[in-house]
Amino acid sequence: MNPLGVSRREETLVIDASVAVKWWLTDEEHAAEARALLADSVRRDRRLVGPPLFVAETTNALYQRFRRGDVNEAEVDFMVASLWKQEVQILSPADLTERAYRFVRQHRLANVYDSHYLMLAYELGTAFWTGDRRMFNSVHAVAPWLRWIGDFTPEDDDA
């Protein structure tokens, strides 16, 4: 067990908002892979986790699609309500922001908030799946636990 009370096991995966929004927005690139990751996680009894900013970031992304007119009010209300019912566990280690900041500073990355996901996955010893291509391209060389959602297949045993 680590300080979060979570055993280091493959059955836990970190996901970010860019993956979660694809569960509902079928026009998003790699939405099918994101839904497959969710279905595969349920089937394999894998726990999906994220840092505290996960819910706010995902809710905001869905709301922005509403503001752009991509979805109507009833659709976005349903999506947000569904998000709150999803079994994405929020984990908040006490020093997560400090570690995220140190990682960003050390590697001269663009922002601290994406590193919350990276450091949570690192702490858990598991993969972090993202649909943010720009972030993936800038970080994957220094964070081998980072995975691109476009590469997901249900047969991934090393997810």
C-alpha positions, 0 to 999 in steps of 0.5 A, spaced: 500 500 500 502 507 498 500 513 502 493 513 498 491 507 501 491 504 494 495 498 492 500 498 486 496 494 482 494 494 474 487 494 476 487 502 477 488 507 471 488 514 471 484 518 466 484 525 465 478 530 462 480 529 455 478 521 456 472 522 460 468 527 455 469 522 449 465 517 453 459 522 451 461 526 445 461 521 439 464 526 435 470 527 439 477 524 435 478 517 439 471 517 442 470 509 441 477 508 444 475 512 450 469 508 451 472 502 450 477 503 455 471 505 460 467 498 458 474 494 459 475 497 466 468 495 468 469 488 465 476 487 468 474 491 475 479 496 474 478 502 478 479 509 474 482 515 478 483 522 477 486 528 482 481 533 485 481 537 478 478 532 474 471 533 476 471 541 475 476 540 468 471 535 465 465 539 467 468 545 464 469 541 458 462 539 457 460 546 458 464 549 453 461 544 448 454 547 450 457 554 450 459 553 442 452 550 441 455 543 440 450 540 445 443 542 447 442 544 455 438 537 456 444 534 453 450 537 457 445 537 463 445 529 462 452 529 461 454 532 467 449 528 471 452 522 468 459 524 470 458 525 477 455 518 477 461 515 474 465 511 478 472 515 477 475 515 484 478 522 486 485 521 490 488 527 493 495 526 496 497 532 501 503 533 496 500 532 489 501 540 487 508 540 490 510 534 486 506 536 480 510 543 480 517 540 481 516 535 475 513 541 471 519 545 473 524 540 472 522 538 465 520 545 463 513 543 461 507 548 459 503 547 465 502 544 472 495 542 472 496 536 467 502 534 472 497 532 477 495 527 473 502 525 471 504 525 479 498 521 481 499 515 476 506 515 478 505 515 485 500 509 484 505 506 479 500 505 474 498 508 467 495 515 465 491 515 459 490 522 456 486 524 449 490 531 449 495 530 444 499 536 445 500 534 452 502 527 450 507 529 445 510 534 450 511 529 456 511 522 454 519 522 453 519 523 460 513 520 463 513 513 460 507 511 464 503 516 460 498 513 454 495 516 448 488 514 448 488 513 440 493 507 442 488 503 447 485 496 445 481 492 450 487 487 449 492 492 452 494 487 458 499 493 460 494 498 460 
